[in-house]
Amino acid sequence: MRFSFLGHNGFALGDQDSPVLIDAILFPRYGEEYTSSPVEIYPPRWIDRASVPTPAAVVISHEHSDHFHLPSLDLLPRNVPIVVGPTMIQTVVDCVESLGFEVVRVPFGQPAVFGDVLITLYPPGRGTVLWESRVSQVYARDAADPDASGLFLGIDALVSDTFIDDLDQGLVPPPAAVAVSNNAQVTPPGVLGSLGNLKEFYVRDKARPKALGYSPFAGLDIVYELLDGTLRSAEGFADSHFLICGGGFLKDYEQMGPFPFSEQKQVAAAAQTLVRKMTVVGPEPGDLIDATVHGIAVVGRLEWLGTDYERFNELQDRRASFLLSGEPIPMKHLISATTPGSETAAIALIVENLDYLAKAILLAPLGTALLTLSQDGSPTHPFVLKLLCSERTDVSLALDVCSGRFVEVADLPIGDAVREHDFGILVHATDFAGVLRGDLQIWDIVGVAMWSWYEGPSFESPVAVMYAAYGEQIRPDIACKAYHAQLASIAAKRDLVN
């Protein structure tokens, strides 16, 4: 099967004069319509948007902004069908239809032909984290030869159990190629990632690299999880070849530049030296690729999209300089134009919504951990939310597990708060209030403008609870306001043209 790679998790499948686009972001960055910290796609790309071919269809795997981008769709003719899975959030469908497109909901497991490509959507695998639970994984085959092996796109989730069942029962041919997402987001010492643990900076032994969240074997860990983990999930992958994709964004760490181990071409080249029988490729934006049972080969380049090598080299040099400097990166403040009044209003809005947060925490594995801590006579509020302010005093609110409510407690310096409370979140009041209003998405602030500390696994951390509690899965009423901001931006640009 022939296809091209557009960057991150974007693909153009089949006939390149009329391809099926998957999760195509056709701008260098996304989020500019509503946040002061838009996210740049990495590796950086040049795009001749006037030359984008009219696609046979566009598939949107799920609602996250690095996969669904209304300004990119707005570039396309309105007779192009937009394809989504059965669990796509209705707000996304409404926004796409408001641009004049027809949205086609394709049931999981039901093949559908668009252009020369046969598409089958599958639900994510059991055990996929809640905030990725609406992903539609894609199996693409040649519509003229559906019995030939195709391309399976895992896209941000565990491999679909339904797809594995179809493979085991011989209902679909084994894929010639499997695209897996390296979303590891490895951060070096001094940089706290999205699920990083602030406790490492104040409590643990700083002489141990692992305690700083930076494993000296991070690259090997990534290769093992991507290849071995995927191969073990399905016997039908035994003869497949692999594309390492994903992780294609900078996440607003200007000082650091790209995440270490996010150059998928280098990761794939390292993996290739360690495996037999299979081809492992880390495509670059613009690569034209052939995938067959015999292997994966880059056979050409797109004429309308490619890697911006000048920017690519600049970003890699920036990261190299940062790693040599050993300098930390402070937490950002996204909504930084504040007054005492705006911060007081932000705190009031947060307090008004704390009962919801308390319930979300207590229903999560984090709630079980808090209750367990309180059983041995420890304080009944082991979790604290520390709200930072620039123009007035900070505020700390602790979750009392006996009442199930937040109560205000004495504010402590961050080091003392980390040592005296087992779990906590550190965030600027105006940034958290921005999420509650829908001015920001939770993805905009975690890691760069919201830090946490905790005991136990990272996917049960306070920030993981925030992902679930304020992401599109549970709170589309606020998270999806970012899409309406995109629509308003599109309308404003049309008014300027007219």
C-alpha positions as CSV (number, residue, x, y, z in Angstrom):
1,M,0.0,0.0,0.0
2,R,1.2,3.5,-0.8
3,F,0.8,6.5,1.5
4,S,2.6,9.6,2.7
5,F,3.4,10.8,6.1
6,L,2.3,14.4,7.0
7,G,3.8,14.6,10.5
8,H,2.8,13.6,14.1
9,N,0.0,11.1,13.4
10,G,-1.1,12.6,10.0
11,F,-1.2,10.4,6.8
12,A,-2.4,10.7,3.2
13,L,-3.5,7.2,2.1
14,G,-3.8,5.7,-1.4
15,D,-3.9,7.8,-4.6
16,Q,-1.9,10.9,-3.7
17,D,-3.9,13.0,-6.2
18,S,-7.0,12.2,-4.2
19,P,-5.9,10.7,-0.9
20,V,-7.7,9.8,2.3
21,L,-6.3,12.1,4.9
22,I,-5.9,10.9,8.5
23,D,-5.7,13.5,11.3
24,A,-4.2,16.1,9.0
25,I,-2.9,19.3,10.7
26,L,-2.2,21.6,7.7
27,F,-0.6,24.4,9.7
28,P,2.8,24.6,11.4
29,R,1.0,25.1,14.8
30,Y,-2.3,24.6,16.4
31,G,-4.1,26.4,19.2
32,E,-3.3,29.9,18.0
33,E,-7.0,30.8,17.9
34,Y,-7.5,30.8,21.7
35,T,-4.2,30.5,23.6
36,S,-1.0,32.5,24.0
37,S,1.0,29.2,23.9
38,P,0.1,27.4,20.6
39,V,1.8,24.1,20.0
40,E,4.2,23.6,17.1
41,I,4.3,20.4,15.2
42,Y,7.6,18.6,15.3
43,P,9.6,18.0,13.1
44,P,8.7,21.4,11.7
45,R,7.2,21.4,8.2
46,W,6.7,23.7,5.3
47,I,3.2,23.4,3.7
48,D,2.1,24.7,0.3
49,R,-1.6,24.9,1.4
50,A,-2.7,26.1,-2.0
51,S,-1.4,22.8,-3.5
52,V,-3.1,20.4,-1.0
53,P,-4.8,17.8,-3.2
54,T,-8.6,17.5,-2.8
55,P,-9.0,14.4,-0.6
56,A,-11.4,11.6,-1.2
57,A,-12.2,11.9,2.6
58,V,-10.8,13.1,5.9
59,V,-10.8,10.7,8.9
60,I,-10.6,12.3,12.3
61,S,-9.5,9.7,14.8
62,H,-10.5,11.6,17.9
63,E,-11.2,15.1,19.3
64,H,-7.8,16.2,20.7
65,S,-6.4,19.3,19.1
66,D,-3.3,17.5,17.7
67,H,-5.6,15.4,15.6
68,F,-8.7,17.6,15.0
69,H,-8.1,21.1,13.6
70,L,-10.9,23.1,12.2
71,P,-8.7,25.7,10.4
72,S,-7.1,22.8,8.5
73,L,-10.5,21.4,7.4
74,D,-11.5,24.9,6.4
75,L,-8.9,24.7,3.6
76,L,-10.8,21.9,1.9
77,P,-13.7,21.8,-0.6
78,R,-17.0,21.3,1.2
79,N,-17.9,18.2,-0.8
80,V,-15.2,16.2,1.0
81,P,-16.8,13.8,3.5
82,I,-15.4,14.0,7.1
83,V,-15.3,10.5,8.6
84,V,-15.6,9.9,12.4
85,G,-16.2,6.9,14.6
86,P,-19.4,6.2,16.5
87,T,-18.1,7.6,19.8
88,M,-16.9,11.0,18.5
89,I,-18.1,13.8,20.7
90,Q,-21.2,15.5,19.2
91,T,-19.7,19.0,19.6
92,V,-17.0,18.1,17.1
93,V,-19.5,16.9,14.6
94,D,-21.6,20.0,15.1
95,C,-18.5,22.3,14.6
96,V,-17.5,20.4,11.4
97,E,-21.0,20.6,10.0
98,S,-21.2,24.3,10.7
99,L,-18.4,24.7,8.2
100,G,-20.6,23.1,5.6
101,F,-19.2,19.6,5.5
102,E,-21.1,16.3,5.7
103,V,-19.9,14.2,8.6
104,V,-20.1,10.4,8.2
105,R,-20.2,8.3,11.3
106,V,-18.8,4.9,10.4
107,P,-19.6,2.1,12.9
108,F,-16.7,0.2,14.3
109,G,-15.8,-2.9,12.3
110,Q,-17.8,-1.9,9.2
111,P,-15.6,-1.4,6.1
112,A,-16.2,1.7,4.1
113,V,-14.6,2.7,0.8
114,F,-13.4,6.3,0.1
115,G,-11.5,6.8,-3.2
116,D,-9.3,3.8,-3.6
117,V,-8.9,3.1,0.1
118,L,-10.9,0.6,2.2
119,I,-11.2,2.0,5.7
120,T,-12.3,0.0,8.8
121,L,-12.4,1.8,12.2
122,Y,-11.9,0.0,15.5
123,P,-12.3,1.0,19.1
124,P,-9.2,1.4,21.3
125,G,-8.0,-1.6,23.3
126,R,-9.3,-2.3,26.8
127,G,-7.1,-0.6,29.4
128,T,-6.6,2.5,27.3
129,V,-6.6,5.6,29.6
130,L,-9.9,7.4,29.9
131,W,-8.8,10.5,28.0
132,E,-7.9,8.5,24.9
133,S,-11.0,6.3,25.1
134,R,-12.8,7.8,22.1
135,V,-9.9,7.1,19.7
136,S,-10.9,5.4,16.4
137,Q,-8.0,3.2,15.3
138,V,-7.8,2.8,11.5
139,Y,-7.1,-0.2,9.3
140,A,-6.6,0.9,5.7
141,R,-6.4,-1.4,2.7
142,D,-6.4,-1.2,-1.1
143,A,-10.1,-1.1,-2.0
144,A,-9.3,-3.0,-5.3
145,D,-7.6,-5.8,-3.4
146,P,-9.0,-6.0,0.1
147,D,-7.4,-9.4,0.8
148,A,-4.0,-7.8,0.6
149,S,-2.3,-6.7,3.8
150,G,-2.8,-3.1,4.8
151,L,-1.7,-0.4,7.2
152,F,-2.9,-0.3,10.8
153,L,-2.8,3.0,12.6
154,G,-2.7,2.5,16.4
155,I,-3.1,6.3,17.2
156,D,-2.6,7.1,20.9
157,A,-4.2,4.0,22.3
158,L,-3.7,0.4,23.1
159,V,-4.3,-1.9,20.1
160,S,-7.9,-2.7,19.6
161,D,-9.1,-6.0,21.1
162,T,-11.7,-6.1,18.4
163,F,-9.1,-5.7,15.7
164,I,-7.1,-8.5,17.3
165,D,-10.2,-10.7,17.3
166,D,-10.8,-10.0,13.6
167,L,-7.2,-11.0,12.9
168,D,-7.4,-14.2,14.9
169,Q,-10.6,-15.2,13.2
170,G,-9.2,-14.4,9.7
171,L,-11.8,-11.8,9.0
172,V,-9.1,-9.3,7.9
173,P,-5.6,-10.0,6.6
174,P,-2.7,-9.3,8.9
175,P,-1.3,-5.7,8.4
176,A,1.8,-5.3,6.3
177,A,2.7,-2.3,8.5
178,V,1.7,-1.0,11.9
179,A,2.1,2.6,12.9
180,V,2.7,3.1,16.6
181,S,2.9,6.4,18.5
182,N,6.0,7.3,20.4
183,N,4.3,9.8,22.8
184,A,6.9,9.3,25.5
185,Q,7.6,13.0,26.1
186,V,10.9,12.3,27.9
187,T,12.0,15.3,29.9
188,P,15.6,15.8,31.2
189,P,16.5,16.7,34.8
190,G,15.3,20.2,35.6
191,V,12.2,19.9,33.4
192,L,8.9,18.6,34.8
193,G,6.7,16.9,32.2
194,S,3.0,16.5,32.1
195,L,3.0,13.6,34.6
196,G,6.2,14.6,36.3
197,N,6.5,14.4,40.1
198,L,7.4,17.6,41.9
199,K,8.3,15.5,44.9
200,E,11.5,14.5,43.1
201,F,12.8,18.0,43.5
202,Y,12.1,18.4,47.2
203,V,12.1,15.0,48.8
204,R,13.9,12.3,46.9
205,D,17.7,11.7,46.6
206,K,18.7,14.0,43.8
207,A,21.8,12.0,43.1
208,R,19.8,9.2,41.6
209,P,19.0,9.9,37.9
210,K,15.9,7.7,38.1
211,A,14.6,9.8,41.0
212,L,14.5,12.8,38.7
213,G,12.2,11.0,36.3
214,Y,15.0,10.6,33.7
215,S,16.0,7.1,33.0
216,P,19.4,6.6,31.4
217,F,17.7,3.8,29.4
218,A,14.8,5.9,28.2
219,G,15.5,5.2,24.5
220,L,15.6,1.5,25.1
221,D,12.4,1.7,27.2
222,I,10.7,3.5,24.3
223,V,11.8,0.9,21.7
224,Y,10.8,-2.0,24.0
225,E,7.3,-0.6,24.7
226,L,6.6,0.3,21.1
227,L,7.8,-2.9,19.4
228,D,7.7,-5.7,22.0
229,G,4.5,-4.4,23.6
230,T,2.7,-4.2,20.3
231,L,4.0,-7.5,19.0
232,R,2.9,-9.3,22.2
233,S,-0.6,-7.8,21.9
234,A,-1.5,-9.8,18.7
235,E,0.0,-12.9,17.0
236,G,-1.2,-11.3,13.7
237,F,1.5,-8.7,14.0
238,A,4.3,-11.3,13.9
239,D,5.2,-10.6,10.3
240,S,4.3,-6.9,10.3
241,H,6.7,-4.0,9.8
242,F,6.6,-0.9,11.9
243,L,6.4,2.8,11.5
244,I,7.2,4.9,14.6
245,C,5.2,8.1,14.6
246,G,3.5,10.4,17.1
247,G,5.1,12.6,19.7
248,G,5.2,15.4,17.1
249,F,4.9,18.5,19.1
250,L,7.0,20.8,21.2
251,K,4.6,21.3,24.1
252,D,5.8,24.9,24.7
253,Y,9.2,24.2,26.3
254,E,10.9,27.0,24.4
255,Q,14.2,26.7,26.3
256,M,14.5,23.0,25.9
257,G,13.2,22.7,22.3
258,P,12.1,19.1,21.3
259,F,11.7,16.3,23.8
260,P,14.7,13.9,23.9
261,F,14.0,10.8,21.9
262,S,11.3,12.5,19.8
263,E,13.2,12.2,16.5
264,Q,11.4,9.1,15.3
265,K,13.8,8.5,12.4
266,Q,16.6,8.1,14.9
267,V,14.6,5.9,17.3
268,A,13.6,3.7,14.4
269,A,17.1,3.4,13.1
270,A,18.3,2.3,16.5
271,A,15.5,-0.2,16.7
272,Q,16.3,-1.6,13.3
273,T,19.7,-2.6,14.5
274,L,18.1,-4.7,17.3
275,V,15.5,-6.7,15.4
276,R,15.4,-9.3,12.6
277,K,12.8,-10.0,9.9
278,M,11.0,-6.7,10.2
279,T,11.6,-3.2,8.9
280,V,11.3,-0.3,11.3
281,V,11.0,3.2,9.9
282,G,10.6,6.6,11.5
283,P,9.1,8.6,8.6
284,E,9.8,12.3,8.2
285,P,7.1,14.8,7.1
286,G,6.7,14.5,3.4
287,D,7.9,11.0,3.0
288,L,6.1,8.9,0.3
289,I,6.1,5.3,1.5
290,D,5.4,1.9,0.1
291,A,4.4,-0.8,2.6
292,T,4.2,-4.5,1.6
293,V,4.7,-7.8,3.4
294,H,8.3,-7.5,2.2
295,G,9.0,-4.3,4.1
296,I,8.6,-0.5,4.3
297,A,10.4,1.8,1.9
298,V,10.5,5.5,1.4
299,V,10.1,5.9,-2.4
300,G,9.8,9.7,-2.8
301,R,8.7,13.0,-1.4
302,L,5.5,15.0,-1.5
303,E,5.5,18.2,-3.5
304,W,3.2,20.1,-1.2
305,L,4.5,19.3,2.3
306,G,7.9,18.5,3.7
307,T,10.3,18.9,6.6
308,D,11.6,22.4,7.3
309,Y,15.2,21.4,7.9
310,E,16.5,24.9,8.8
311,R,14.0,25.0,11.7
312,F,14.6,21.4,12.5
313,N,18.3,21.9,12.9
314,E,17.7,25.1,14.9
315,L,15.5,23.3,17.4
316,Q,17.9,20.4,17.8
317,D,20.7,22.8,18.5
318,R,18.6,24.5,21.1
319,R,18.0,21.3,22.9
320,A,21.7,20.4,22.8
321,S,22.6,23.7,24.4
322,F,19.9,23.4,27.0
323,L,21.0,19.9,28.0
324,L,24.6,21.1,28.4
325,S,23.4,24.1,30.5
326,G,21.8,22.0,33.2
327,E,19.3,24.9,33.7
328,P,15.8,24.1,35.1
329,I,12.6,25.4,33.4
330,P,10.3,27.3,35.6
331,M,6.5,26.8,35.5
332,K,4.7,29.1,33.0
333,H,1.9,31.4,33.7
334,L,-0.4,31.4,30.6
335,I,-3.0,34.0,31.6
336,S,-0.5,36.4,33.1
337,A,-2.3,39.7,32.6
338,T,-3.7,39.8,36.1
339,T,-5.0,42.3,38.7
340,P,-5.9,41.6,42.3
341,G,-9.5,41.7,41.2
342,S,-9.1,39.2,38.4
343,E,-7.2,36.8,40.7
344,T,-9.8,37.1,43.4
345,A,-12.5,36.3,40.8
346,A,-10.5,33.4,39.5
347,I,-10.2,31.9,43.1
348,A,-13.9,32.4,43.6
349,L,-14.7,30.5,40.4
350,I,-12.4,27.7,41.4
351,V,-13.9,27.5,44.9
352,E,-17.4,27.4,43.3
353,N,-16.3,24.3,41.3
354,L,-14.4,22.4,44.0
355,D,-17.2,20.0,44.9
356,Y,-16.9,18.6,41.3
357,L,-13.1,18.2,41.7
358,A,-13.5,16.5,45.1
359,K,-15.9,13.9,43.6
360,A,-13.6,13.3,40.6
361,I,-10.6,12.7,43.0
362,L,-12.5,10.5,45.4
363,L,-13.9,8.3,42.5
364,A,-10.4,7.8,41.0
365,P,-7.6,5.5,42.2
366,L,-6.1,8.7,43.8
367,G,-9.1,8.8,46.1
368,T,-8.4,5.3,47.3
369,A,-4.8,6.3,48.0
370,L,-6.0,9.3,50.0
371,L,-8.4,7.2,52.1
372,T,-5.7,4.6,52.8
373,L,-3.3,7.3,54.0
374,S,-5.9,8.6,56.4
375,Q,-6.6,5.2,57.9
376,D,-3.3,5.2,59.9
377,G,-4.0,8.4,61.8
378,S,-2.4,10.7,59.3
379,P,-4.1,14.1,58.6
380,T,-7.4,13.8,56.8
381,H,-6.4,16.1,54.1
382,P,-3.3,14.6,52.4
383,F,-4.1,16.4,49.1
384,V,-3.6,20.1,48.6
385,L,-4.4,22.5,45.7
386,K,-2.0,25.4,45.9
387,L,-3.2,28.4,43.8
388,L,-0.5,30.8,42.9
389,C,-1.2,34.5,42.5
390,S,0.9,37.4,41.2
391,E,-1.1,40.4,42.6
392,R,-2.4,39.0,45.9
393,T,-1.6,36.2,48.4
394,D,-1.6,32.6,47.3
395,V,-4.4,30.3,48.5
396,S,-4.1,26.6,49.5
397,L,-7.2,24.4,49.6
398,A,-7.0,20.8,51.0
399,L,-9.3,17.9,50.4
400,D,-10.8,16.6,53.6
401,V,-11.5,12.9,53.0
402,C,-13.9,12.8,55.9
403,S,-16.2,15.5,54.6
404,G,-15.4,15.0,50.9
405,R,-14.9,18.7,50.5
406,F,-12.1,21.1,50.1
407,V,-11.2,23.4,53.0
408,E,-8.9,26.3,53.1
409,V,-5.6,25.6,54.9
410,A,-2.6,27.7,55.8
411,D,-0.6,28.4,52.7
412,L,3.0,27.0,52.8
413,P,6.0,27.6,50.6
414,I,6.1,25.0,47.9
415,G,8.9,22.9,49.4
416,D,7.0,22.7,52.7
417,A,3.7,21.9,51.0
418,V,5.3,19.0,49.1
419,R,6.9,17.6,52.3
420,E,3.7,18.0,54.5
421,H,1.1,16.8,52.0
422,D,1.5,13.5,50.2
423,F,-0.3,14.7,47.1
424,G,-0.9,18.1,45.5
425,I,-1.3,20.4,42.5
426,L,0.5,23.7,41.9
427,V,-1.1,26.0,39.4
428,H,-1.7,29.7,38.9
429,A,-5.3,30.6,39.9
430,T,-6.0,32.4,36.6
431,D,-4.8,29.5,34.5
432,F,-7.0,27.0,36.3
433,A,-9.9,29.4,36.1
434,G,-9.2,29.6,32.4
435,V,-9.8,25.9,32.1
436,L,-13.1,26.1,34.0
437,R,-14.3,28.9,31.7
438,G,-13.2,27.1,28.6
439,D,-10.6,29.7,27.7
440,L,-7.9,27.0,27.9
441,Q,-8.0,23.3,27.6
442,I,-6.5,21.1,30.4
443,W,-3.9,19.9,27.8
444,D,-2.7,23.5,27.5
445,I,-1.6,23.9,31.1
446,V,-0.5,20.4,32.3
447,G,3.2,20.1,32.6
448,V,4.0,23.6,31.5
449,A,1.6,25.6,33.7
450,M,0.4,23.0,36.2
451,W,2.7,20.7,38.3
452,S,1.8,17.9,40.7
453,W,3.4,15.7,43.3
454,Y,2.3,12.3,44.4
455,E,3.1,8.7,45.5
456,G,2.5,5.7,43.2
457,P,2.2,5.3,39.5
458,S,2.1,8.4,37.2
459,F,-1.2,7.4,35.6
460,E,-2.8,7.7,39.0
461,S,-1.3,11.1,39.7
462,P,-3.3,14.2,40.4
463,V,-2.7,15.5,36.9
464,A,-4.0,12.2,35.5
465,V,-7.2,12.9,37.4
466,M,-7.3,16.4,35.9
467,Y,-6.9,15.0,32.4
468,A,-10.0,12.8,33.0
469,A,-12.0,15.3,35.0
470,Y,-11.6,18.3,32.7
471,G,-10.9,16.7,29.3
472,E,-13.4,16.3,26.5
473,Q,-14.5,12.8,27.7
474,I,-16.2,14.1,30.8
475,R,-16.4,17.9,30.4
476,P,-17.1,18.6,26.7
477,D,-19.1,21.6,27.9
478,I,-15.9,23.5,28.7
479,A,-13.2,21.7,26.8
480,C,-14.9,22.0,23.5
481,K,-15.1,25.8,23.8
482,A,-11.7,25.8,22.1
483,Y,-13.3,24.6,18.9
484,H,-15.8,27.4,19.0
485,A,-12.9,29.8,19.3
486,Q,-11.5,28.2,16.2
487,L,-14.8,28.8,14.4
488,A,-14.8,32.4,15.5
489,S,-11.3,32.9,14.2
490,I,-12.2,31.4,10.8
491,A,-15.3,33.6,10.6
492,A,-13.2,36.7,11.5
493,K,-10.7,36.0,8.7
494,R,-13.5,35.6,6.2
495,D,-14.9,38.9,7.2
496,L,-11.5,40.5,6.6
497,V,-11.3,39.0,3.2
498,N,-14.8,40.1,2.3
